[in-house]
Amino acid sequence: MKKVWAVLMVSGTVALTGCGGGGNSNANVAVPPVAVAPPPEVVAPPPPPALAAYVGTWQPACENQSRQRLVVALKSDGSGALEMSTYGETFGTPDCSGPVQFTETTSEKMIAVPDGAGNIQVKLAADSPASDIRIDKVVSSLPAHTLQFTGPAVTTVQLESGPHWHLALGDGDYMDILKSDLKKAESGKGGFYLRGSELFTVMEKDGAYVLDMHYVKQ
């Protein structure tokens, strides 16, 4: 019986060896390598500009029937500088609850250029001790500009020196401002500090920093 199995195995081997072309004609054909694309390079987004946290509309407390809103935006040139517009609003009521009587704006915007950061001591309120805070420093500039007034309490009057803004202040009081009066350019050093939704602006005066304005985000 062992001889029979041996013969069958030899016969099978011969049969397999004797097969020529047939089904195995592709056995030795080279398969081209498959190109594998490298994984995409992960590029971290650039950090936001140092002053980006201050972008928004900010409003101070009412004082003497008026308040000055501040609108802050990043300049579109990618420099990281801020572009700021102010809106001085005067109301007919002491608590600024009534309608706006007139709004004061400037013909030019203020630019704040980043100037690093630093720790300072400053009083954040008149009745509080000085606080140690870290501010983003800026150099601010406002080009030569004129004042503009709009609102129901604003009219134009012609006086000897030219057309004037005529502002009705209430109780018969008024103020006349020459329309063409060009205010000189201004510049100075200062900084910004955030505490939650509060914005504090400081300015450099006589070698030290003092509180300029206190705003709350709208």
VENJOHU-V282941 format. One record per residue. N is the residue number from 1. SS is DSSP state (H for helix, E for strand, L for the rest). PHI is phi in whole degrees, -180 to 180 (999 if undefined). PSI is psi in radians with two decimals (999 if undefined). Layout:
# VENJOHU-V282941
N_SS_PHI_PSI, N_SS_PHI_PSI
This chain:
# VENJOHU-V282941
1_L_999_-0.66, 2_H_-63_-0.62, 3_H_-66_-0.65, 4_H_-62_-0.82, 5_H_-62_-0.62, 6_H_-67_-0.70, 7_H_-66_-0.76, 8_H_-62_-0.70, 9_H_-68_-0.69, 10_H_-67_-0.71, 11_H_-62_-0.72, 12_H_-64_-0.68, 13_H_-65_-0.74, 14_H_-64_-0.72, 15_H_-62_-0.73, 16_H_-69_-0.64, 17_H_-70_-0.55, 18_H_-79_-0.20, 19_L_-70_2.24, 20_L_-95_-1.87, 21_L_-65_-1.64, 22_H_54_-2.53, 23_H_-71_-0.28, 24_H_-100_0.41, 25_L_-67_-0.39, 26_L_-95_0.11, 27_L_-62_-0.58, 28_L_-106_0.23, 29_L_-79_2.24, 30_L_-71_2.31, 31_L_-94_2.17, 32_L_-64_2.51, 33_L_-67_2.56, 34_L_-89_2.15, 35_L_-74_2.19, 36_L_-106_2.09, 37_L_-68_2.40, 38_L_-67_2.65, 39_L_-62_2.54, 40_L_-62_2.48, 41_L_-74_2.22, 42_L_-87_2.01, 43_L_-107_2.09, 44_L_-67_2.39, 45_L_-64_2.59, 46_L_-65_2.59, 47_L_-65_2.62, 48_L_-66_2.68, 49_L_-56_2.63, 50_L_-58_-0.53, 51_L_-99_0.14, 52_H_-63_-0.49, 53_H_-65_-0.29, 54_H_-96_0.03, 55_L_-69_2.37, 56_E_145_-3.01, 57_E_-110_2.24, 58_E_-123_2.53, 59_E_-134_2.28, 60_E_-88_3.09, 61_L_-72_2.74, 62_L_-71_2.42, 63_E_-148_2.11, 64_L_53_0.86, 65_L_68_0.22, 66_E_-145_2.84, 67_E_-156_2.79, 68_E_-122_1.83, 69_E_-72_2.56, 70_E_-123_2.17, 71_E_-112_2.11, 72_E_-117_2.33, 73_E_-141_2.72, 74_E_-78_2.46, 75_L_-64_2.53, 76_L_-78_-0.02, 77_L_-87_0.04, 78_L_76_0.18, 79_L_-78_-0.28, 80_L_86_0.00, 81_L_-78_2.79, 82_E_-102_2.60, 83_E_-118_2.14, 84_E_-125_2.40, 85_E_-123_2.44, 86_E_-114_2.57, 87_E_-132_1.74, 88_E_-83_1.95, 89_E_-106_2.25, 90_E_-113_2.30, 91_E_-110_2.94, 92_L_-89_-0.03, 93_L_-126_2.60, 94_L_-61_-0.51, 95_L_-97_0.21, 96_L_60_0.53, 97_L_-92_-0.34, 98_L_-86_-3.01, 99_L_-69_2.65, 100_E_-69_2.25, 101_E_-85_-0.74, 102_E_-157_2.68, 103_E_-120_2.31, 104_E_-106_2.22, 105_E_-129_2.95, 106_E_-111_2.69, 107_L_-74_-0.25, 108_L_-127_2.74, 109_L_-96_2.66, 110_E_-87_2.45, 111_E_-113_2.32, 112_E_-118_2.01, 113_E_-98_2.30, 114_E_-60_2.48, 115_E_-137_0.62, 116_E_85_-2.90, 117_E_-138_2.84, 118_E_-171_2.81, 119_E_-93_2.35, 120_E_-137_2.93, 121_E_-114_2.23, 122_E_-154_2.59, 123_L_-85_2.02, 124_L_-82_-0.16, 125_L_-149_2.63, 126_L_-62_-0.57, 127_L_-103_0.40, 128_L_-124_2.73, 129_L_-71_2.90, 130_L_-66_2.48, 131_E_-112_2.56, 132_E_-88_2.02, 133_E_-134_2.80, 134_E_-110_2.15, 135_E_-113_2.72, 136_E_-90_2.04, 137_E_-81_2.59, 138_E_-141_2.75, 139_E_-114_2.03, 140_E_-103_2.58, 141_E_-146_2.48, 142_E_-128_2.05, 143_L_-64_2.95, 144_L_-54_2.41, 145_E_-152_2.88, 146_L_-116_2.82, 147_E_-95_2.54, 148_E_-130_2.46, 149_E_-130_2.41, 150_E_-138_2.72, 151_L_134_2.95, 152_L_-66_-0.35, 153_L_-95_0.25, 154_E_-113_2.26, 155_E_-135_3.01, 156_E_-115_2.31, 157_E_-123_2.60, 158_E_-100_2.02, 159_E_-114_3.12, 160_L_-58_-0.65, 161_L_-84_-0.06, 162_E_129_-3.08, 163_E_-66_2.43, 164_E_-125_2.62, 165_E_-74_2.24, 166_E_-110_1.97, 167_E_-107_2.06, 168_E_-83_2.04, 169_E_-95_-0.09, 170_E_97_2.68, 171_L_56_0.55, 172_L_83_-0.11, 173_E_-80_2.62, 174_E_-153_2.95, 175_E_-142_2.36, 176_E_-113_2.23, 177_E_-126_2.21, 178_E_-62_2.19, 179_L_-63_-0.66, 180_L_-89_0.14, 181_L_-69_1.92, 182_L_-90_2.05, 183_E_-82_2.47, 184_L_-72_2.76, 185_L_-64_2.61, 186_E_-129_2.64, 187_E_-155_2.79, 188_E_178_2.94, 189_E_-101_2.55, 190_E_-165_-2.71, 191_E_-172_3.00, 192_E_-126_2.55, 193_E_-142_2.28, 194_E_-105_2.40, 195_E_-135_1.64, 196_L_66_-2.15, 197_L_-95_0.24, 198_E_-103_2.41, 199_E_-117_2.22, 200_E_-113_2.25, 201_E_-108_2.41, 202_E_-124_2.75, 203_E_-134_2.66, 204_E_-85_2.25, 205_E_-143_2.13, 206_L_54_0.72, 207_L_82_0.03, 208_E_-131_2.92, 209_E_-103_2.37, 210_E_-127_2.72, 211_E_-66_2.34, 212_E_-102_-1.13, 213_E_-140_2.70, 214_E_-125_2.10, 215_E_-121_2.81, 216_E_-123_2.44, 217_E_-72_2.35, 218_L_-81_999
